[in-house]
Amino acid sequence: MGHKLPALNSQQRRGERGVGLLHTNRQISLCRDYVLENNTVFYFYFLSFLTTTEFIFSSSVSQKYPPVKFLSEKDRKRILITGGAGFVGSHLTDKLMMDGHEVTVVDNFFTGRKRNVEHWIGHENFELINHDVVEPLYIEVDQIYHLASPASPPNYMYNPIKTLKTNTIGTLNMLGLAKRVGARLLLASTSEIYGDPEVHPQSEDYWGHVNPIGPRACYDEGKRVAETMCYAYMKQEGVEVRVARIFNTFGSRMHMNDGRVVSNFILQALQGEPLTVYGTGSQTRAFQYVSDLVNGLVLLMNSNISSPVNLGNPEEHTILEFARLIKSLVVSHSQIQFLAEAQDDPQRRRPDIRKAKMLLGWEPVVPLEEGLNKTIQYFSRELEHQANNQYIPKPKAARMKKGRPRHN
Ligand SMILES: NC(=O)c1ccc[n+]([C@@H]2O[C@H](COP(=O)([O-])OP(=O)(O)OC[C@H]3O[C@@H](n4cnc5c(N)ncnc54)[C@H](O)[C@@H]3O)[C@@H](O)[C@H]2O)c1
């Protein structure tokens, strides 16, 4: 009769220091018992090999990942993040992983990158699935953060039909999944649903001013109907929904060429190129740092507020002020260049966050300059990384072997 190797307990599975050693010793002694009973040398070597490799793997596991909290079975949630390899999604992944939850990221890598979540790959609480939300998905989860959608104008205008499909069919699929497994769904909606607003600042009860056939409509209307779908599923099927209306956000892992104001200005300033301002630069925006947004999303998901909530930083600046501030933080000699106004570009944008403050106790805490400095550091590292990884074919002469000169 052979022994079954013991299953690891949850603490051991969590990859704590020394677990590899404990586990290996126990397994090796069991292998020895097995050999004594069966006198089968082959099994001994085979199992020793397995346990040794596992030991090496487990020891490296304990050092490889950022530290994660231990949560009891009762408190640990299985969480799906669609679009989790993107800018916001990857920061949300970090928070939920470090809080001790099991996180599944689903992404089709349209604008997201594996690199954004690579530090979790192989962790037992983490799963990465290459999947398009326009196709149905069948998994077991307790909460769904539905972020999958291109978010910057050049990206969502690149393929407007796909943007519409992602926000409509993709959202229906995720609501269908939420209904089937009894999960709560949080939709990453946007301030764009207010369009070019006629009221200022924008509060959640403002219905918006959107051009339904303009170039941004695929995104604005896509998100508006996604919200409608959430409330239809809530009323008709009893699905628990949360809707976050996210205002402009910035931080590390923004895509290098996604064409958003902050990333554009920082990259232009770092490379000594002119900072391009569309129109006069008098249009306003309010930017929040990504860690503030992530905290707001988690608070909202775990609250009992099912109506939409604005998440943004109410500190409003003109685009021109942003350009000047970034130029001075980078210490750049770039010029500011004025280009023709973009169509349907909202003139003023500033969230009214009284609801989030009152009901979630949330408000942004990261000062603008601090967030910008962190983002500038990130983009300089990215530029360096790009420069170091460019493929430059070696000239023929460099490939010649030493001591064997060629005569041409
Ligand atoms: N960043 C902001 O300022 C901001 C503002 C308002 C709303 N939002 C919303 O937050 C969410 C995340 O935005 P972000 O800034 O991280 O953008 P992002 O482009 O970095 O991330 C979006 C992610 O969704 C993925 N994706 C797109 N289509 C998909 C599909 N069909 N199936 C699976 N994955 C798909 C992309 O590959 C990417 O990883 C979006 O829903 C966006 O609308 C962001």
The ligand as a Gaussian input file, in Angstrom:
#p B3LYP/6-31G(d) Opt

LIG

0 1
 N       -7.925000      56.307000     -16.623000
 C       -8.885000      57.174000     -16.625000
 O       -8.625000      58.375000     -16.550000
 C      -10.337000      56.726000     -16.678000
 C      -11.330000      57.707000     -16.608000
 C      -12.641000      57.289000     -16.666000
 C      -12.961000      55.963000     -16.777000
 N      -11.980000      55.036000     -16.850000
 C      -12.383000      53.648000     -17.019000
 O      -11.572000      52.798000     -16.239000
 C      -11.325000      51.576000     -16.951000
 C       -9.842000      51.309000     -17.024000
 O       -9.212000      52.355000     -17.731000
 P       -7.637000      52.478000     -17.890000
 O       -7.309000      53.898000     -17.811000
 O       -6.970000      51.542000     -16.998000
 O       -7.465000      52.042000     -19.404000
 P       -6.513000      50.937000     -20.056000
 O       -6.678000      51.058000     -21.526000
 O       -5.144000      51.053000     -19.499000
 O       -7.164000      49.603000     -19.524000
 C       -8.263000      48.973000     -20.127000
 C       -7.984000      47.495000     -20.176000
 O       -9.097000      46.821000     -20.767000
 C       -8.586000      45.860000     -21.705000
 N       -9.634000      45.616000     -22.699000
 C      -10.125000      46.463000     -23.625000
 N      -11.066000      45.848000     -24.365000
 C      -11.200000      44.593000     -23.870000
 C      -12.011000      43.480000     -24.200000
 N      -12.895000      43.535000     -25.207000
 N      -11.872000      42.331000     -23.490000
 C      -10.958000      42.250000     -22.483000
 N      -10.167000      43.274000     -22.128000
 C      -10.289000      44.441000     -22.809000
 C       -7.349000      46.509000     -22.274000
 O       -6.466000      45.603000     -22.883000
 C       -6.753000      47.162000     -21.032000
 O       -5.935000      46.267000     -20.327000
 C      -11.985000      51.709000     -18.321000
 O      -13.227000      51.068000     -18.289000
 C      -12.180000      53.199000     -18.459000
 O      -13.298000      53.490000     -19.245000
 C      -10.658000      55.395000     -16.814000

